[in-house]
Amino acid sequence: MGILAALVGAGPVTQTLAFVYAGLAVMPLAMHLAIAAGAPLGRLTVGGRFPGCLPPFWRAMALVQGALLATMAGAVLARAGIGTTALAPLFWPAVGLSIASLAANAASPSRPGRLLWTPVLFLMAAAALGVGFS
């Protein structure tokens, strides 16, 4: 167990919640990578504004979002004492962004995006809060 884990008292439950968060983050990360590669999944992102492939700018932004999701997962894992502790200071911003993403997706005009991502983001936010308060 790392130094950070000893400081925050990360135990098996905290680590399990961190793995749940990271595992769930793989879903939108994979979608963003697929979108960046040209997959016609536009109805699931940016409010469904582009039903097929996204324009080049939005495909580049999907890569940015993917990197952000990977960093957020790393921060949650770090808080639980897993992986590099360098990302641990990003934990609470990652929690805040997870909650903001949940709210944005729950209000999305894209019904398919709302139905897919709202439950995933709810579970991610709950797991992150569990890590934060355990």
Secondary structure, 3 states (H helix, E strand, C coil): CCHHHHHHCCCHHHHHHHHHHHHHHHHHHHHHHHHHCCCCCHHHCHHHCCCCCCCHHHHHHHHHHHHHHHHHHHHHHHHCCCCCHHHHHHHHHHHHHHHHHHHHHHCCCCHHHHHHHHHHHHHHHHHHHHHHCC
